[in-house]
Amino acid sequence: MGPNDATHPTTSPRIDELEALAREGRWHVINTVTASKAGHVGGPLSAMDLLVALYFAQLRVDPENPDDPGRDRFILSKGHNAIGLYSVLAMRGFFPVDELATFDHGDSRLQGHPDMRLTPGVDASTGSLGQGLSAGAGMALGAKRLGSDNHVWVMLGDGEMEEGMVWETVLSAPRYRLDNLTAIIDLNGLQQYGWPATDDDRFDRSEPLGHVDLAAVFAGFGWHVLEIDGHDFDEILDAFNTVTEARDRDGRPSVILATTSKGRGISFTEGTYAWHNGVATPEQLAQARLDLKQEQA
Ligand SMILES: Cc1ncc(C[n+]2csc(CCOP(=O)(O)OP(=O)(O)O)c2C)c(N)n1
């Protein structure tokens, strides 16, 4: 394998195939967290369609050669969603799907937050919120300096956007004309807890960024902004195409503001921060299997 062997997925998957993969990925999330009795649920479920679209329709990566220097990079800045990333990496062939059963065990390659030293396909260690976009900007700058055409993708949570370090990179990335950098914000409207009650109606109790016009703010800093439904594969793939076509980027980094639903796809997890993390009962797991149209094992 040479340095530029990482390739885009060879065939363009059909939308119904991506939807089936996303249902399977969501099943791995709830099933694995339940078995391990630890881990996050709501965020990995909201991000799943975006992760499936990245790994099955966009990223130039080679599961046989995960450290290929010619690969695109992906950073899961909201590292507590690790089980979502591991599920997709396993389905894409970076390691056996059975290995998901070791999630969060002390001697596992699949720790509760991504560890780039342990897990094939993980490009950055994350978990302390706010740091991934800076790391991604560094990678994108490095690629530019080396004359490489790698694209760097960073996924952040909307709660995570409250971290100040994110905004230092939002300010500086256009200065370096990092049009090979794309941030995806998973706007699921919830974080770990609700907001404390307040009389000030500018602050919605549930939405981390409900009072901010994110599109205007990013555009003001010089970013190329796209707003999509993060559960609609047509819109997701269109956005990916747009941000990777140089003529549309004009030296600007891109941000995809993806509206999603926390806990998406499972009837009892969707729309509640109570399922930010949690372990399902056997009855709930059976319900999740039905919701996700997975066959009985
Ligand atoms: C610096 C830092 N502060 C606090 C936490 C604890 N924490 C873990 S997840 C989370 C909420 C994140 O919300 P969001 O980014 O919206 O994630 P999602 O809903 O997509 O899972 C917090 C505060 C952390 N991991 N890092």
The ligand as an ORCA input file, in Angstrom:
! r2SCAN-3c Opt
* xyz 1 1
  C     -14.419     20.256     28.988
  C     -15.564     19.353     29.342
  N     -16.523     19.791     30.193
  C     -17.561     18.978     30.521
  C     -17.627     17.711     30.025
  C     -18.782     16.798     30.457
  N     -19.728     16.563     29.381
  C     -19.730     15.417     28.682
  S     -20.916     15.371     27.507
  C     -21.470     16.922     27.924
  C     -22.609     17.558     27.179
  C     -22.263     17.759     25.732
  O     -23.383     18.180     24.993
  P     -23.331     18.175     23.417
  O     -22.047     18.752     22.959
  O     -24.564     18.853     22.938
  O     -23.283     16.633     23.079
  P     -24.415     15.655     22.491
  O     -25.754     16.128     22.971
  O     -24.344     15.763     21.002
  O     -24.042     14.299     22.992
  C     -20.722     17.443     28.966
  C     -20.946     18.774     29.573
  C     -16.594     17.279     29.146
  N     -16.590     16.062     28.593
  N     -15.584     18.118     28.817
*
